[in-house]
Amino acid sequence: MPTAPARPLFLLAALFAPLGVIAPKVVVPLLALAASWMIIHRLRSGQLWRPFRSSAAIPAAAIIVWALASAFWALDPQAALITVAKLAAVLLSTLLLVDGIRDISREDHEPLRRALIGAFAIAAILLVSESLSGAAAHKWFYEFQGRKDQFDETVLNRAEAMLFMMAWTTALVVWQLKGGLWGFAPILAAIISIGIGVSNSSALAMALSLICLPFAHYFGVWFLRGLAVLVFLSMLAAPLLPGTYLSPDRWSGQFGEHQYSALHRLHIWEFTAERIAEAPILGWGMDASRRIPGGDTKLAGGGNVMSVHPHNASLQIWLELGAIGAVLAAMALAALFWRASTLKERYQRAAAAGLLVSALALAHLSFGIWQTWWMAALALNGAMFAMALQLKGK
């Protein structure tokens, strides 16, 4: 068993991957439980404020303050405040978990490694089994709840995203323990699960991260710093793309009948960019996406010009928090890539690049950036990766 300070992290290591695959939304109470456990430990040690003195606390506080300020002009101030509270809770929980990694002792390494690797293996087996069976367990659960007509195999999209992100942390642990080609085993397991799955977004995120992998390994420092600059500039330029290069009129002839969802996504992005232009500095306020004027306009091919969110993190931040929020988020994101470039070992930089690119791609193709389960998933993946960096050697 790990020592007392490491037990909240052991809980996460053992449960995050399996729960993330079985019921992704359960990662929210899992994060809350681990963070609460950390708070109790900090109180007992008389170091309650230690987690909030780190350099990461500054950008976290800046984003929270600006998001809170946006509630004053939000379309629904009450909904905005609720979303800000969720964002603040996730960011504060992340600071607590990352700070707790400092208390890991040498004797904690082995149980934490075993928990991470074992949990990922269980999660991979569960997801592959579900994909091969047509999501049989999920289908049964929907039937049990009397919601059979609501079942769709895309219910596994979240699980695929979770497993692929966790693959990079597990690969890092295996690389540090075994070296050589062993570290590719978790990545291969995730590739198989996505290959037999139904999520196009996860497949694209997988392709992008795998393309980046050799560059991050052989040219890690400069490649990651280049990505930091590219990510920063791309996020600031995001509102310019939907009306130009990514215009739906430009690409409509490239999509077949069964690819309308991709074209629909471009229409959503174009509409979002138009609304960004109406409030470019301050934005429309937190959680405005689902209430944006004109969002319920029907498209000829089906669907609205705005669903509950733009399916693109950069555009959603621009839409709701304006240029100021976009700059704050771009700086924080670029800092993560820059920090990854400072890691000492090649395999560490490669794994960090894989995780960051995977998460970035998924955030810009699939989920709403303020969805609580998605924020918690990103936070836990980051915390687990930071912990894995400390589990070096035998």
C-alpha positions in Angstrom: 0.0 0.0 0.0 1.2 3.5 -0.7 1.9 6.0 2.1 -0.9 8.2 3.4 0.0 11.3 1.4 0.0 9.2 -1.9 -3.3 7.4 -1.3 -5.5 10.0 -3.1 -3.3 9.7 -6.1 -3.4 5.9 -5.8 -7.2 6.1 -5.8 -7.1 8.0 -9.1 -4.4 5.8 -10.6 -6.6 2.7 -9.9 -10.0 4.0 -10.9 -9.6 6.8 -13.5 -9.1 4.7 -16.6 -11.7 2.0 -15.9 -14.4 4.5 -14.8 -13.5 6.9 -17.6 -14.3 4.1 -20.1 -17.4 2.7 -18.3 -19.0 6.0 -17.3 -16.9 9.1 -18.2 -19.1 11.5 -16.2 -18.2 9.6 -13.0 -14.7 11.2 -13.3 -16.2 14.4 -11.8 -17.0 12.9 -8.4 -13.8 11.0 -8.6 -11.8 14.3 -9.0 -13.9 15.9 -6.2 -13.2 13.0 -3.8 -9.4 13.0 -4.5 -9.2 16.8 -4.1 -11.2 16.7 -0.9 -8.8 14.1 0.4 -5.9 16.3 -0.5 -7.5 19.2 1.3 -7.8 17.2 4.5 -4.2 16.1 4.2 -3.1 19.8 3.7 -5.1 20.9 6.7 -3.5 18.2 8.9 -0.1 19.1 7.8 -0.7 22.9 8.3 0.0 23.6 4.6 -3.4 24.5 3.3 -2.1 27.3 1.1 0.9 25.5 -0.4 -1.0 24.3 -3.6 -2.0 27.9 -4.4 1.5 29.4 -4.3 2.7 27.6 -7.4 3.3 29.4 -10.7 0.3 27.6 -12.2 -2.0 29.3 -9.8 -1.5 32.6 -11.5 -3.0 31.8 -14.9 -5.7 29.7 -13.2 -6.7 32.7 -11.1 -6.6 35.0 -14.1 -9.0 32.8 -16.2 -11.3 32.3 -13.2 -11.5 36.1 -12.5 -12.2 36.9 -16.2 -14.8 34.2 -16.5 -16.5 35.5 -13.4 -16.4 39.1 -14.7 -18.1 37.9 -17.9 -21.2 36.9 -15.9 -22.0 40.6 -15.7 -22.8 40.8 -19.4 -23.7 37.1 -20.0 -26.9 36.2 -21.7 -27.9 34.1 -18.6 -25.9 35.4 -15.5 -27.1 32.6 -13.3 -26.0 29.9 -15.7 -22.7 31.7 -16.2 -22.0 31.8 -12.5 -22.7 28.1 -12.2 -20.3 27.3 -15.1 -17.7 29.6 -13.5 -18.0 27.7 -10.2 -17.5 24.4 -12.0 -14.4 25.7 -13.8 -13.0 27.1 -10.6 -13.6 23.8 -8.7 -11.8 21.9 -11.4 -8.8 24.2 -11.6 -8.5 24.4 -7.8 -8.7 20.6 -7.6 -6.0 20.3 -10.2 -3.7 22.6 -8.2 -4.3 20.4 -5.2 -3.5 17.1 -7.0 -0.4 18.4 -8.7 0.9 19.8 -5.4 0.2 16.5 -3.7 2.7 14.8 -6.1 5.5 16.5 -4.2 4.7 14.2 -1.2 5.2 10.9 -3.1 8.0 8.9 -1.5 10.2 6.2 -3.1 8.1 3.4 -1.6 5.0 4.8 -3.3 6.4 4.3 -6.8 5.7 0.6 -7.2 2.1 0.6 -6.1 1.4 3.7 -8.2 3.0 2.1 -11.3 1.0 -1.1 -10.9 -2.2 0.8 -10.4 -1.7 2.9 -13.5 -0.7 0.0 -15.7 -3.3 -2.4 -14.4 -6.1 0.1 -14.6 -5.3 1.0 -18.2 -5.2 -2.7 -19.1 -8.7 -3.3 -17.6 -10.0 -0.1 -19.4 -8.6 -1.2 -22.7 -10.1 -4.7 -22.4 -13.5 -3.2 -21.5 -13.5 -0.8 -24.4 -12.4 -3.3 -27.0 -15.0 -5.7 -25.7 -17.8 -3.1 -25.9 -16.7 -2.0 -29.4 -16.7 -5.5 -30.8 -20.1 -6.3 -29.2 -21.7 -3.1 -30.6 -21.7 -1.5 -27.1 -23.8 -4.4 -25.8 -23.4 -3.4 -22.1 -24.4 0.2 -22.8 -27.3 -1.0 -24.9 -28.6 -3.2 -22.1 -28.3 -0.3 -19.6 -30.4 1.9 -21.9 -33.0 -0.8 -22.2 -33.0 -1.3 -18.5 -33.7 2.4 -18.0 -36.5 2.3 -20.7 -34.5 4.5 -23.1 -33.9 1.9 -25.8 -34.8 4.4 -28.5 -32.1 6.8 -27.3 -29.3 4.3 -27.7 -26.5 5.0 -30.3 -23.1 3.4 -30.6 -21.6 6.9 -30.4 -22.1 6.6 -26.7 -18.5 5.1 -26.8 -17.0 8.3 -28.2 -16.1 9.6 -24.8 -14.7 6.3 -23.7 -12.4 6.2 -26.8 -11.2 9.7 -26.1 -10.5 8.9 -22.4 -8.6 5.7 -23.2 -6.4 7.3 -25.9 -5.4 10.2 -23.6 -4.6 7.8 -20.7 -2.5 5.7 -23.1 0.2 8.4 -23.1 0.6 8.4 -19.4 0.7 4.6 -19.2 3.2 4.5 -22.1 5.4 6.9 -20.1 5.3 4.7 -17.0 6.2 1.6 -19.1 9.0 3.4 -21.0 10.5 4.5 -17.7 10.2 1.0 -16.3 11.1 -1.2 -19.3 12.4 1.0 -22.0 12.5 0.0 -25.6 9.4 -0.9 -27.6 7.4 -1.9 -24.5 6.1 1.7 -24.1 4.2 1.4 -27.4 2.0 -1.4 -26.0 -0.5 1.0 -24.4 -0.6 3.2 -27.5 -1.2 0.1 -29.7 -4.1 -0.9 -27.4 -5.6 2.5 -27.8 -5.1 2.5 -31.5 -6.9 -0.9 -31.8 -9.8 0.4 -29.6 -10.2 3.5 -31.8 -9.7 1.6 -35.0 -12.7 -0.7 -34.3 -14.7 2.2 -32.8 -17.0 4.8 -34.3 -15.4 8.1 -33.3 -14.0 10.1 -36.2 -12.8 12.8 -33.9 -10.8 10.3 -31.8 -9.3 8.8 -35.0 -8.2 12.2 -36.2 -6.7 13.0 -32.8 -4.9 9.7 -32.9 -3.5 10.4 -36.4 -2.3 13.9 -35.4 -0.6 12.7 -32.2 1.1 9.8 -34.0 2.4 12.1 -36.7 3.9 14.3 -34.0 5.4 11.5 -32.0 8.7 11.0 -34.0 9.3 14.7 -34.3 8.8 15.1 -30.6 11.2 12.2 -29.9 14.0 13.3 -32.2 13.6 17.1 -32.2 11.7 17.4 -28.9 12.9 20.7 -27.5 12.5 22.8 -30.6 9.5 20.9 -31.9 7.5 21.5 -28.7 8.6 25.1 -28.5 7.5 25.5 -32.1 4.2 23.9 -31.2 3.8 26.3 -28.3 4.2 29.3 -30.6 1.9 27.7 -33.3 -0.8 26.9 -30.7 -0.7 30.4 -29.3 -1.0 32.1 -32.7 -3.6 29.6 -34.0 -5.9 30.2 -31.0 -5.8 33.9 -31.6 -6.4 33.5 -35.3 -9.2 30.9 -34.8 -12.2 33.3 -35.6 -10.6 34.1 -39.0 -10.6 30.5 -40.4 -14.4 29.5 -40.6 -15.1 32.4 -43.0 -12.1 31.8 -45.1 -10.2 28.5 -45.4 -12.7 26.4 -43.5 -15.8 28.0 -45.1 -18.6 25.4 -45.6 -19.2 26.7 -49.1 -15.5 25.9 -49.9 -15.8 22.3 -48.7 -19.4 21.4 -49.4 -18.5 19.5 -52.6 -15.9 17.4 -50.7 -18.3 15.7 -48.4 -20.5 12.8 -49.3 -24.0 12.0 -48.2 -22.7 10.1 -45.1 -20.3 12.9 -44.1 -22.8 15.6 -43.4 -21.8 15.7 -39.8 -18.4 17.2 -40.8 -20.1 19.8 -43.1 -22.5 20.6 -40.2 -19.5 21.2 -38.0 -18.2 23.8 -40.5 -21.5 25.6 -40.6 -21.5 25.7 -36.8 -18.0 27.2 -36.8 -19.0 29.8 -39.5 -22.0 30.9 -37.4 -19.8 31.1 -34.3 -17.2 33.3 -36.1 -20.0 35.6 -37.2 -21.2 36.0 -33.6 -17.6 36.5 -32.3 -17.3 39.5 -34.7 -20.3 41.1 -32.9 -18.6 41.0 -29.5 -14.9 40.5 -30.2 -13.3 42.0 -27.1 -15.5 40.9 -24.2 -17.4 38.1 -25.7 -21.0 37.2 -25.0 -20.4 36.0 -21.5 -19.7 32.6 -19.9 -22.0 29.8 -21.1 -23.5 31.9 -23.9 -23.1 29.3 -26.6 -26.3 27.4 -25.9 -28.3 30.7 -25.8 -26.7 32.7 -28.6 -29.2 34.6 -30.7 -29.9 32.8 -34.0 -28.4 29.6 -32.8 -31.7 27.7 -33.4 -31.8 28.5 -37.1 -32.2 25.3 -39.1 -29.8 24.2 -41.8 -31.1 22.8 -45.1 -29.2 19.6 -44.6 -30.4 19.2 -41.0 -29.5 20.4 -37.6 -29.1 24.0 -36.2 -26.4 26.5 -36.9 -25.4 26.1 -33.2 -25.8 23.1 -31.0 -25.2 23.5 -27.3 -21.6 24.4 -28.0 -19.4 25.1 -31.1 -17.5 21.8 -30.9 -14.3 23.8 -30.9 -12.5 25.0 -27.7 -10.9 28.1 -29.3 -14.1 29.3 -30.9 -16.1 28.7 -27.7 -13.6 30.7 -25.6 -13.6 33.5 -28.2 -17.4 33.5 -28.4 -18.0 33.6 -24.6 -14.9 35.3 -23.2 -13.8 37.4 -26.1 -10.2 38.3 -27.1 -9.2 38.8 -23.5 -10.2 35.3 -22.6 -8.7 33.9 -25.7 -5.3 35.5 -24.9 -5.4 34.2 -21.4 -6.2 30.7 -22.6 -3.7 30.8 -25.4 -0.9 31.8 -23.0 -1.8 29.0 -20.6 -1.9 26.4 -23.3 1.3 27.6 -24.9 2.9 27.4 -21.5 2.0 23.7 -21.2 3.8 22.9 -24.5 6.8 25.0 -23.5 7.0 23.2 -20.1 6.9 19.9 -22.0 9.9 21.0 -24.0 12.0 21.3 -20.8 11.6 17.6 -19.9 14.9 15.9 -19.8 14.3 12.6 -21.6 13.3 12.1 -25.2 10.5 9.6 -24.3 9.1 12.1 -21.7 8.9 14.8 -24.3 7.4 12.4 -26.9 4.7 11.2 -24.4 3.9 14.8 -23.4 3.5 15.8 -27.0 1.2 12.9 -27.6 -1.0 13.7 -24.7 -1.1 17.5 -25.4 -1.8 17.1 -29.1 -4.5 14.4 -28.5 -6.3 16.5 -25.9 -6.0 19.7 -28.1 -7.4 17.9 -31.1 -10.3 16.4 -29.2 -11.1 19.7 -27.6 -11.3 21.3 -31.0 -13.4 18.6 -32.7 -15.7 17.1 -30.2 -16.7 18.4 -26.8 -17.8 21.6 -25.2 -14.8 23.1 -23.3 -16.9 23.8 -20.2 -18.6 20.4 -20.0 -17.8 19.3 -16.4 -16.8 15.8 -17.2 -14.5 17.0 -20.0 -12.8 19.6 -17.7 -12.3 16.9 -15.1 -11.0 14.5 -17.6 -8.4 17.0 -18.9 -7.4 17.8 -15.3 -7.0 14.2 -14.3 -5.0 13.3 -17.4 -2.7 16.2 -16.7 -2.3 15.3 -13.0 -1.7 11.6 -13.8 0.9 12.5 -16.3 2.7 14.8 -13.9 2.6 12.0 -11.3 4.0 9.5 -13.9 7.0 11.7 -14.5 8.0 11.1 -10.9 7.8 7.3 -11.1 11.2 6.8 -12.7 13.0 3.4 -12.8 12.5 0.4 -10.6 
